[in-house]
């Protein structure tokens, strides 16, 4: 912990929390710092840009009835302490004596530092060498086929440091994340198709790889997509690849399972807790403790230690994902899903690593079981309506399956729509090849962007496509 601000806060915050809790029942503090570099290379332009550095402190007070938060990115320590004590007095004075007060559980005592395992720190490799790697991937893509009119090669790293302090906890974590993204633009002279792939993991440069074979496969797919016809709408037996399965997981049980929406009565899933919402072979998880995945961490922004949440267990909807405020208000068990876009943004209940669990079938067995259907790949995005529990997933690739074999006939683009329990209850086979790519980012509404991931194995289901 070489940052002098962090060292000072680790020493002084416990005493500040003690003094604040002489005025209000509960106080806690979170210091967040992030930095990184983004390298982008395409046919016409190269850029090496530091990410906007961000660091600051947020202090949360609970007066027994309401939360109060104050964020700072500059301070003088004695003045900060005096300011917060005055704010605590104002919060305490606002208590309505005609209403009951309640306590916030600070959790068991723990003082611990956590670090992601990093073998090859990005900072230990020169920018010139990292730029050369990005150029190499670009040049590989451009050399594969004359129909590749451009490509984008991206290499990004982010290092995040968090310090959380309440009366029982002093928690520190360093998370390093690295991402590779490749985009190829393939033209047949009349149409240009864009295909993207990539990988993102917590760790150093050793954690991510992108091979020449993967780039060649992207180009081949782009050429097929240029010749693809539009699918006639209908109800189909479909097989989804892990990327498409992951976006289904994200949209089916994303914001609609974040319990701050339960507080406002804006999630239909709340009506289905303890009920069947999927085939009995379906399991789904949100797991920030999978710390090597890009959405993983050791503790959330409200000091809750990371642990997996079993969202669907054998088809039965188990529980939602909580932040501190919604868990307290609804009297729910906490999960490690209280997350902030930055120190100066509110904590919300947010997804982390969200995915379907493995089943018993291989990809080959699943495809062989389809008499007449489609294999869905290259998912691009999705959306959901938490109140009506409808979802939409969009992608580029729907390949025909006839008598258990892929025919090579591809339709593009393709859109899947449906009511979540209907879609998940139609799942008849679950693969044994769960994979998480790590490329996901998620906003809350139109803002509050955070890193998360999605994934799963191959799935067989019945779905409405257009």
Secondary structure as UniProt FT lines:
FT   HELIX           4..20
FT   TURN            21..23
FT   STRAND          26..42
FT   STRAND          46..50
FT   STRAND          54..62
FT   STRAND          67..72
FT   HELIX           77..93
FT   TURN            97..98
FT   STRAND          110..115
FT   HELIX           122..124
FT   HELIX           127..144
FT   TURN            146..147
FT   STRAND          148..165
FT   STRAND          169..187
FT   STRAND          192..202
FT   HELIX           205..207
FT   HELIX           212..226
FT   STRAND          234..240
FT   HELIX           242..252
FT   HELIX           255..257
FT   HELIX           260..263
FT   TURN            264..265
FT   HELIX           268..272
FT   TURN            273..274
FT   TURN            280..281
FT   STRAND          284..287
FT   TURN            288..289
FT   TURN            291..292
FT   TURN            294..295
FT   TURN            301..302
FT   STRAND          308..313
FT   TURN            314..315
FT   STRAND          316..317
FT   HELIX           324..330
FT   STRAND          338..339
FT   TURN            343..344
FT   STRAND          348..349
FT   STRAND          353..356
FT   HELIX           363..368
FT   STRAND          372..385
FT   TURN            386..389
FT   STRAND          390..402
FT   TURN            403..404
FT   STRAND          405..411
FT   STRAND          414..419
FT   HELIX           420..425
FT   STRAND          429..431
FT   STRAND          435..436
FT   STRAND          441..444
FT   TURN            445..446
FT   STRAND          447..451
FT   STRAND          453..456
FT   STRAND          459..465
//
